[in-house]
């Protein structure tokens, strides 16, 4: 399995902190946001191959950070501004093609802090034998309308998947953590040709769920999305001693 880490955004809501520095490498406590995610996967899930997908503006910073860590590679998508970014789905395809990745893929955003281990998600996906997403309950309508919402059956099989629905069918929100079987990841070009959106990372998962069975794992804890200064300061208060 290869873990693809989406880190090609420009984090404009965190300026000036991220004007010339990538958000995933901001520090929380004794570590960076990204190192926390990688350490958990290495120590608890046995993942030993990581590709960080960066824009050109921050690629050298990521490469410096990854020096001496052969398990981590950096894929520079060549973009230099927020307006010219490829979008998350095209970034995944770019990294897969550039590095000729033929593994199952664990895809995740590099700007989240979790109070639980991702090992449960990796084990769940292995047991299901399908591509999978993570999910959690979200009962605020305004927040539901800004994210992906799924419904599932009694076995966790996804029965509907909507990106930013105006009238949500359920209350299970999908954060940017996905497991794709290698044969499903190979369908990204087909999805894009079929009109799949390229910007939101969940667009491919939504498309895929309509073409093959997928399951959803319920998060056992909380996720802290580092979107702006307020959420960054909150994460530092909560995890500052770890």
N, C-alpha and C positions, 0 to 999 in steps of 0.2 A: 504494500500500500504506500502511496505517496500522498503527503499532505500538501495541498496547494493553499497558500495564504494570500488572500486578496489585500494588497497594500499599495495599490496604484492611485488611490484618491489623493486629493490635495488639502482636505481638512480645513476648508476656509472658515468654518465656524469656530475654529480654535486659534485663529490668528490673534496675537502675533507669535504664539508658541510654535505653530506649525508652518509659518510662512517660509521658513528655510530648513525645516526639519520634519521627518515623517512621524505622524501620530503614533504608529505602533511601537516606536522606540522611546516614547515618553516614559518616564519612570514613575512607578507606583511602589512605594516602600523600597525594598532592597533590589528590585528587579524592574525590567521594562514590561510593558503590556504584552509584547510579543513573546518575550522569554518565558513568561508565566504559562502561556498556552503551549509552547513547545516543550517545556520541562514536564508538564503534566502528561503529554502524549508520549514522550520518551520514557518516563519512569513508570507510568501506569497502564499504557496501552500498547507498548512495544513498537510504536511508529518510529522509524529510523531514517526516513527520507522526507525532506522538506524543500519546497520551492516557494520562495517569496516573490510574488509578482509586483514589481515596482514600476512607477513611471520613470522617465529619464532624469527628471529633476532630482529625485532622491536615490537613484540606483547606486551611486557611489557610496552614499552613506550606509545603505544596507550591505553593500559588499565589504566595507570596512568592518562593520559589526559582525559579519559572518566569517571573517578571517580566522583560520585555524579550526573551523568547524566543518569538516568535509561532508557532513550529513545535510548541510544547508546550501542550496544554490539560489541565485538571484536571477530572475528573468526581467530584463529591462524592456518594457513595451514601447519605448521610443517617444512617448508623449511628454509634453513639457508644460501644458496648461490644463486647467480644469475644463476649458471649453473644447479641447481637442482629445480628451480622454476616450479610450476605446469602449469603456463600459465593462462591467464585471464579467459578463458571459463571453465577450470577445477576448478578454484578458485570460480567462481559463483556456480557451481554444489556443490562444497565442502561446501560452506556456507549454501546453500539451504537444503542440506541433514543433515548437522550437527545440524542446528537450526530448522529443520522441518518447513521451511517457506512455507506457502501455499497461500501467498498473490500475488497480482500483484506486479511486480518488476520494480522499477526505478533503472537502473544500470548506474553508472558513474565512470569515473576515478577521483581519489582524488587529482590530481595535476594540475587542470585547474582553472584559474580565469576568470570570465565572467563580462562583463559590462552591462548585462541584467539579468532579473529574469527568473528562470526556471519554474515559475508558468504558463507561456504561453504554454510551452511544455506539462506540466501535464494536463492542460485544453484541449489542442488540442487532446491528446491521449484519454481522456475521451469522447470527442465529436466524434472521429473516431470510437471508439469501436474496434480498432485493435492494435496490437503491432506497435510501431512507432520508428523512429530514428529522430535525428536532422540533418540538413544539411546546407551548405553555399556554395556560389559560390567560386570556386578556378580555376583560369585561367592560372596558371603556370604549364606547363606540367611536370616539374621535381617534383613538389609537388604533383600533381595528381598521379604520379607513385609510390608515397610513402604512399598513404592513400587509403581509400575506396571511390569509385566513384559510384554514382547511377544516374539513370534516372527516371523521374516520369511523369505521365500523368497530364492533366489539373486539376485533383482533388487531386493531391498529392500522388496518389497510385504509389508505387515503381514498375517500369517495368523492371529494371535490376540493379544488385548489384555486383560489382567486387572489390576484394581486390587487391590493388597495380597493376592496369592494365598497360600493356605496351602501349596499344593504347586505351585510355579511350573513352567510348561512349558518355560521357557528361562531365559536369563541376561542378556537385554538390558533394562536399566532405562531408563525414560523420565523425564527431568527436565522441569521446567515451562517448556518452550519449544515452541511450536506454530505452524504456518502453516496458516491456513484460507482456502480459496478463498471468495470472497464468497458464492457460492451455497450452500456448506456452512455458513458462519457463520449464514446465514439460517435454519438448521434448529434452532437452539438452543431455541426455544419448543417445537418438535415433540419434541425430546429430553427436555426437562423434563416434558412431558405424558406421555411414555412411561416415566417413572420414573427418568430419568437423575439421578444424584446431583448436588447443587449445590455441595457444599463443596470437594471436591478439584478442582483445575484440570484434571486429566487425565480426569475423568469424561466430559466431552463428547467428547473425542478417542476414548475407549474406545467410547462409543456410536456415534460416527460411523464408526469402523472396521468396524462390523458392517453398515453401510448403504451404504458407498461405498468404492472402493479408496483406500488411503492408503499412503504410503511412509515409511520411516525412514532418517534420515541419521545415520551413526555419527560421534560427536564425535571430532575429531582431538586433543583435549587434555583438560584437567581442568576440572571445575566445582567451585567452593567455595561451598557453601550456607551462608549466614550464619544459622545457627539459634539459637545461644546464644553466651555469652561466649567459650567455648573456640574455636569456629570463627571468631569475629570476630578474636580475637587471632592465630590462625593466619594468616588472610588478611592482617592488617596486617604480620606478619613477612615474608610472601612477597612482597607487593606494595607494601610501605612506601616503596620508593624510586622508585615509578613514578607 
